[in-house]
Amino acid sequence: MTTFDDIRVGYLVIFVLPVIVYYLFKFGGRAFIIYATLSLAFTAGSIELLTGFDTNDSLKICELLIWGLAIYVLLITPQREIPYLRYLAGFVLICLISYIVNPVNFFQLALFLRKYLLFVAIFVLFHNIQLSNMDRDNLLKFITLLFVSQVVVNIARYSITDQTEYYIGSMAILGGSTTAIFALIGISFSFSAYLWTRRIIYILLIFGFFIFSIIGIKRAHLVFLPLLLLIQYLVYLSFTQEHFVRSALITTPIVLITTGLLIYGGFTLVPNLNPEGIVGGSFDPAYVMETADKELNPGRAILGIEYFGRGEAPYAVYKLLKNKGLFAFIFGLGPGDIIMSKYTIGADIIGTESYLSGMKYGIGYGARTGVLFTTMQIGILGTLCYFIFIFKVFSPFFKKSFYVNDIPVDKKVIALGLSGFLGIFIFDFFAYSQTSFQIISIILPICFAYNYASK
């Protein structure tokens, strides 16, 4: 991409700014800080393209705002509460034990905790914060429009960049996994809204987020997408107050057609998922399976890294930790051991974390999944504590109490969307990346949705 193209993509923030400006004077106090953090997180990529101010620096400002507000809310709340504290305490304790027994320094520990406790800070903030009904309703509308605006930005930038993993709406320039997880979350909530309201606009939104993903050339989540819709649909049918058969007869055909079109579109519109390698290629599931197997298990060294693919990495990590001994298997190789930072290994060799794990242990891209990245550093116990904490936070949204007759429809929509998010988190954590529990533009809206549905 040329600098001129970068600037043109940056200017697409014009589709987001009207939303931000419209809500500028609708918030005050704590709600305004949430609004400001969301605004910055959703425009950080465009800010870098237009001003040169690095996206990571924008997100650091967001982190400071989040931590500051979370600490303030905890201090002023008389009946403050941190749910599932024993799992958090276990996670932090294991991090400290791993830090003590492994050759990692304090900066590595701090970077690791910063990465993993961000979700905790946001969740605790929204669990304890008291917002007026007007603020909560306005934040819900604001977040919804921010999500929709990203679809518009991505569609508009297609004419400038064609299909590429770069430019994730106006949120970021790099980080293709964000495209996939963001699209899945958008589809999850849109599908939930359709099921509870039967409005066709939400089917269109599903395809909008799907196009957002296709323009970003994302593939892996297409396999998970039908399962996501099935899980949500079964939850809906289980708790719907209508007659089960009548509800199933009305919605099942539309769900099946929508799912079929998404699968067909994914296989034909993503060039490297069809034999012709073009947009609009043939529908060939056998070719997709063969391509997926080659990527998951390349069976050869790539970029000098022996175990590169996601399929190869689990056994490689298991073998690595087993060879290091039982203590390493339980407590890992040290928090921050494979976190790339100029504060720990020097700015001259800064690259991706996959590069660092490849240099040190011969395990490359596949080690970026949440479960492997975490287990390598703090072992199976620390990983289990962290996973159970997030699972506990969102598993209540599978309960009938969120879907009874006296619950407003908007809360039912959000609750069902959050049940879908739990599925997305599990997929992401075990098979894809760390996006669902570390990217601010995802976890801040998700934790707000938790607040909206559960209060």
C-alpha positions in Angstrom: 0.0 0.0 0.0 1.2 3.5 -0.8 1.0 6.3 1.7 -1.7 7.9 -0.4 -3.8 4.7 0.0 -3.2 4.7 3.7 -4.5 8.2 4.0 -7.6 7.4 1.9 -8.4 4.4 4.2 -7.8 6.7 7.2 -10.3 9.2 5.9 -13.0 6.5 6.0 -13.3 7.3 9.7 -15.8 9.8 8.4 -18.3 7.0 8.6 -17.6 6.7 12.4 -17.3 10.3 13.4 -21.0 11.2 13.0 -21.8 8.5 15.6 -19.2 9.8 18.0 -20.2 13.4 17.5 -23.9 12.7 17.9 -23.3 11.1 21.4 -20.7 13.6 22.5 -23.0 15.6 24.8 -25.2 12.7 25.9 -22.9 11.4 28.7 -21.4 12.8 31.8 -19.1 11.6 34.6 -18.3 7.8 34.5 -20.5 7.2 31.4 -18.5 9.8 29.5 -15.2 8.0 30.3 -16.6 4.8 28.9 -17.8 6.8 25.8 -14.4 8.4 25.4 -12.6 5.0 25.7 -14.9 3.4 23.1 -14.5 6.3 20.8 -10.7 6.1 20.9 -10.6 2.3 20.6 -12.8 2.3 17.6 -10.8 5.0 15.7 -7.3 4.1 16.8 -6.4 2.7 13.4 -7.6 5.7 11.5 -5.8 8.0 13.9 -2.5 6.3 13.1 -3.1 6.4 9.4 -3.9 10.1 9.5 -1.6 11.5 12.2 1.1 8.8 12.7 0.1 8.4 16.3 0.6 4.7 16.9 -2.4 2.5 17.5 -0.7 0.9 20.4 -0.3 4.3 22.1 -4.0 5.0 21.6 -4.8 1.7 23.2 -2.5 2.4 26.1 -4.5 5.6 26.8 -7.7 3.4 26.7 -6.1 1.0 29.2 -5.3 3.9 31.6 -8.8 5.2 31.4 -10.2 1.7 32.1 -7.9 1.0 35.1 -8.5 4.5 36.5 -12.3 4.2 36.3 -12.3 0.6 37.6 -10.2 1.6 40.7 -12.4 4.7 41.2 -15.6 2.7 41.0 -14.2 0.1 43.5 -13.2 2.8 45.9 -16.6 4.6 45.9 -18.9 1.5 45.8 -20.0 0.5 49.3 -20.9 -3.0 48.4 -18.2 -3.7 45.9 -17.8 -7.2 44.7 -15.4 -9.3 42.6 -17.2 -12.4 41.4 -15.4 -15.7 41.2 -12.5 -14.2 43.2 -11.0 -17.6 44.1 -10.2 -18.3 40.5 -8.6 -14.9 40.0 -6.6 -15.3 43.2 -5.5 -18.7 42.0 -4.5 -17.3 38.7 -2.4 -14.5 40.2 -0.9 -16.9 42.8 0.2 -19.3 40.1 1.7 -16.4 38.1 3.8 -15.4 41.1 4.9 -18.9 41.8 5.9 -19.3 38.1 7.7 -16.0 38.2 9.7 -17.1 41.3 10.8 -20.5 40.0 11.5 -19.5 36.4 14.2 -17.2 34.9 11.9 -14.4 33.9 12.2 -10.8 35.1 9.8 -8.4 36.8 9.0 -6.6 33.5 8.0 -9.9 31.9 5.7 -10.6 34.8 4.2 -7.1 34.6 3.6 -7.4 30.8 1.9 -10.7 31.3 -0.4 -9.5 34.0 -1.2 -6.3 32.1 -2.3 -8.5 29.1 -4.4 -10.9 31.1 -5.9 -8.7 33.8 -7.3 -6.1 31.3 -10.4 -8.2 30.9 -10.7 -8.6 34.6 -10.5 -4.9 35.2 -13.2 -4.2 32.6 -15.5 -7.0 33.9 -15.1 -5.8 37.5 -15.8 -2.3 36.4 -19.1 -3.2 34.8 -20.1 -5.5 37.5 -19.9 -2.7 40.1 -20.6 0.5 38.2 -23.9 2.2 38.7 -25.2 3.9 35.5 -28.5 5.6 35.0 -31.0 3.9 32.7 -30.6 6.7 30.2 -26.8 6.3 30.2 -27.1 2.6 29.7 -29.6 2.9 26.9 -27.5 5.5 25.1 -24.3 3.4 25.5 -26.2 0.4 24.1 -27.2 2.5 21.0 -23.7 4.0 20.7 -22.0 0.6 20.8 -24.5 -0.8 18.3 -23.8 2.0 15.9 -20.1 1.7 16.3 -20.2 -1.9 15.3 -22.4 -1.2 12.3 -20.1 1.7 11.3 -17.1 -0.7 11.1 -19.0 -2.8 8.5 -19.5 0.4 6.4 -15.8 1.3 6.7 -14.6 -2.1 5.6 -17.0 -2.2 2.6 -15.9 1.3 1.6 -12.2 0.5 1.9 -12.6 -2.6 -0.4 -12.6 -0.2 -3.4 -9.2 1.1 -2.2 -7.4 -2.0 -1.0 -9.3 -5.0 -2.3 -9.3 -8.0 0.0 -6.6 -7.8 2.6 -6.0 -8.7 6.2 -4.8 -5.1 6.9 -7.1 -2.3 8.0 -9.7 -3.7 10.5 -12.4 -1.1 10.0 -11.2 2.1 11.7 -10.0 0.2 14.8 -6.6 -1.1 13.7 -4.2 -1.5 10.8 -2.8 -4.9 11.8 -4.3 -7.9 13.7 -6.3 -10.1 11.3 -7.8 -12.2 14.1 -9.7 -9.1 15.3 -11.6 -9.2 12.0 -12.7 -12.7 12.5 -13.7 -12.4 16.2 -15.4 -9.0 15.7 -17.4 -10.4 12.8 -18.5 -13.5 14.8 -19.6 -11.2 17.7 -21.6 -9.0 15.3 -23.2 -12.0 13.7 -24.0 -13.5 17.1 -25.9 -10.5 18.4 -27.6 -9.9 15.0 -28.8 -13.4 14.9 -30.1 -13.2 18.4 -31.9 -9.9 17.6 -33.5 -11.6 14.6 -34.7 -14.6 16.6 -36.4 -12.4 19.2 -37.8 -9.8 16.9 -38.1 -11.5 13.5 -37.0 -8.3 11.7 -35.2 -8.9 8.4 -32.9 -5.9 9.1 -30.9 -8.2 11.4 -30.5 -10.9 8.7 -29.0 -8.1 6.5 -26.7 -7.2 9.4 -25.6 -10.8 9.7 -24.5 -10.7 6.0 -22.9 -7.3 6.7 -20.6 -8.6 9.3 -20.0 -11.7 7.1 -18.9 -9.3 4.3 -16.7 -7.5 6.9 -14.9 -10.8 7.5 -14.7 -11.8 3.8 -13.0 -8.4 2.9 -10.5 -9.2 5.6 -9.8 -12.6 4.0 -10.6 -14.5 7.2 -11.3 -18.2 6.9 -10.9 -20.3 10.1 -14.0 -18.9 11.8 -16.2 -19.9 8.8 -16.0 -23.5 10.1 -17.1 -22.4 13.5 -19.9 -20.1 12.3 -22.6 -22.8 11.6 -21.9 -24.3 15.1 -22.3 -20.9 16.7 -25.7 -20.3 15.0 -26.8 -23.8 15.9 -25.9 -23.3 19.6 -27.8 -20.0 19.8 -30.8 -21.4 17.9 -31.1 -24.3 20.3 -30.8 -22.0 23.3 -33.6 -19.9 21.8 -35.9 -22.8 21.1 -35.3 -24.2 24.6 -36.4 -21.0 26.3 -38.9 -19.4 23.9 -42.3 -18.8 25.4 -44.0 -19.8 22.1 -45.1 -23.3 21.3 -41.9 -25.1 20.4 -43.1 -26.6 17.1 -44.7 -23.4 15.9 -41.5 -21.4 16.7 -39.3 -24.1 15.0 -41.5 -24.2 11.9 -41.3 -20.4 11.5 -37.6 -19.8 12.1 -35.9 -23.0 11.0 -36.1 -22.5 7.2 -34.7 -19.0 7.5 -31.9 -20.2 9.8 -31.0 -23.0 7.5 -31.0 -20.8 4.3 -29.0 -18.1 6.1 -26.4 -20.6 7.3 -26.2 -22.3 3.9 -25.6 -19.0 2.2 -22.9 -18.0 4.7 -21.0 -21.3 4.1 -21.4 -21.1 0.3 -20.3 -17.4 0.3 -17.3 -18.1 2.5 -16.0 -20.9 0.3 -16.6 -19.0 -3.0 -15.7 -15.4 -2.1 -12.4 -16.0 -0.2 -9.8 -16.7 -3.0 -7.7 -19.2 -1.1 -10.8 -21.3 -0.2 -11.6 -22.3 -3.8 -9.5 -24.1 -6.5 -9.5 -21.1 -8.8 -8.1 -18.8 -6.2 -10.5 -16.0 -7.2 -13.5 -14.1 -5.7 -16.5 -16.0 -6.9 -14.7 -19.4 -7.4 -16.3 -22.8 -7.3 -17.8 -24.4 -4.2 -15.5 -27.3 -3.3 -15.6 -28.5 0.3 -13.0 -31.2 -0.4 -10.6 -28.5 -1.5 -11.3 -26.4 1.6 -10.6 -29.4 3.9 -7.3 -30.2 2.0 -6.3 -26.5 2.3 -7.1 -26.4 6.0 -5.1 -29.6 6.7 -2.1 -28.1 4.9 -2.2 -25.0 7.0 -2.9 -26.7 10.3 -0.2 -29.3 9.7 2.4 -28.1 7.1 4.8 -30.8 8.2 7.8 -28.8 7.4 9.8 -25.9 8.8 8.5 -22.5 7.9 10.6 -19.3 8.4 13.1 -21.6 10.2 10.5 -22.7 12.7 9.9 -26.5 13.0 6.4 -26.5 14.4 4.5 -23.7 12.7 0.9 -24.6 12.2 -2.0 -24.6 14.7 -2.4 -28.4 14.3 1.2 -29.1 15.0 1.5 -26.8 18.0 -0.5 -28.6 20.7 1.7 -31.7 20.7 4.9 -29.6 20.4 3.9 -27.6 23.5 3.0 -30.8 25.3 6.4 -32.3 24.4 8.2 -29.2 25.4 6.7 -28.9 28.9 6.9 -32.7 29.5 10.6 -32.6 28.7 11.1 -29.7 31.1 9.5 -31.7 33.9 6.3 -31.9 35.9 6.8 -28.5 37.5 7.0 -26.8 34.1 3.9 -28.6 33.0 2.0 -27.4 36.1 3.5 -23.8 36.4 4.8 -23.1 32.9 8.1 -21.5 31.7 7.4 -18.2 33.4 4.9 -15.4 32.9 6.1 -13.2 30.0 8.5 -15.7 28.7 7.2 -15.4 25.1 5.8 -11.9 25.2 7.7 -9.7 22.7 8.6 -6.3 24.1 11.5 -3.8 23.8 11.5 -3.7 27.6 12.5 -7.4 27.8 14.5 -8.5 24.8 15.6 -5.3 23.0 14.0 -3.2 20.3 16.3 -4.4 17.5 14.6 -7.8 17.2 11.0 -6.8 17.9 8.5 -8.9 16.0 5.5 -11.0 16.6 5.1 -13.3 19.6 5.0 -16.3 17.2 8.5 -15.3 16.1 9.7 -15.2 19.7 8.3 -18.6 20.6 9.7 -19.9 17.3 13.2 -18.6 18.1 13.2 -20.0 21.6 11.3 -23.3 21.3 10.7 -24.0 17.6 7.0 -23.5 18.0 5.6 -20.8 15.7 2.2 -19.4 14.6 0.2 -22.2 16.3 1.4 -21.2 19.8 -0.7 -18.0 19.5 -3.9 -19.7 20.5 -5.1 -18.6 24.0 -4.7 -22.1 25.6 -1.1 -22.7 24.3 0.2 -19.2 24.7 -1.0 -19.2 28.3 0.0 -22.8 29.2 3.5 -22.3 27.9 4.0 -19.4 30.4 2.0 -20.3 33.5 1.2 -24.0 33.0 -2.0 -26.0 33.0 -3.1 -24.7 36.5 -2.9 -21.1 35.6 -4.6 -21.6 32.3 -7.4 -23.5 33.9 -8.0 -20.8 36.5 -8.2 -18.1 33.9 -10.5 -20.1 31.6 -12.9 -21.1 34.4 -13.1 -17.4 35.5 -14.3 -16.2 32.0 -16.5 -19.3 31.6 -18.2 -18.6 34.9 -18.8 -15.0 33.9 -20.8 -15.8 30.8 -22.3 -19.3 31.4 -25.2 -17.9 33.4 -26.7 -16.5 30.1 -27.7 -20.1 29.3 -30.2 -20.0 32.2 -33.9 -19.7 31.7 -34.2 -16.7 34.1 -32.8 -14.4 31.3 -35.6 -15.4 28.9 -38.9 -15.4 30.8 -41.9 -13.4 29.8 -41.3 -10.4 32.1 -37.8 -9.8 30.7 -37.6 -7.0 28.1 -36.9 -8.1 24.6 -33.6 -6.1 24.4 -32.3 -7.9 27.4 -33.2 -11.3 25.9 -31.4 -10.3 22.7 -28.3 -9.4 24.7 -28.4 -12.4 26.9 -28.6 -14.8 23.9 -25.9 -12.8 22.2 -23.7 -13.3 25.3 -24.4 -17.0 25.2 -23.0 -16.9 21.7 -20.0 -15.0 22.9 -19.1 -17.8 25.3 -19.0 -20.1 22.4 -16.8 -17.6 20.5 -14.5 -17.3 23.4 -14.1 -21.1 23.7 -13.4 -21.4 20.0 -10.9 -18.5 20.1 -9.2 -19.7 23.3 -8.7 -23.3 22.3 -8.3 -23.0 18.5 -7.7 -19.5 17.2 -6.1 -16.6 19.1 -6.3 -14.4 22.2 -8.5 -11.8 20.7 -11.7 -12.4 22.5 -10.3 -11.6 25.9 -7.6 -9.0 25.1 -8.8 -6.6 22.5 -10.4 -3.5 24.0 -12.9 -2.8 21.1 -14.3 -6.3 21.8 -14.1 -6.8 25.5 -15.4 -3.4 26.5 -18.7 -3.7 24.5 -19.0 -7.3 25.7 -18.6 -6.5 29.4 -21.0 -3.5 29.0 -23.5 -6.0 27.5 -23.0 -8.2 30.6 -23.9 -5.1 32.7 -27.0 -4.3 30.6 -28.4 -7.8 30.6 -27.7 -8.7 34.2 -28.6 -5.5 36.1 
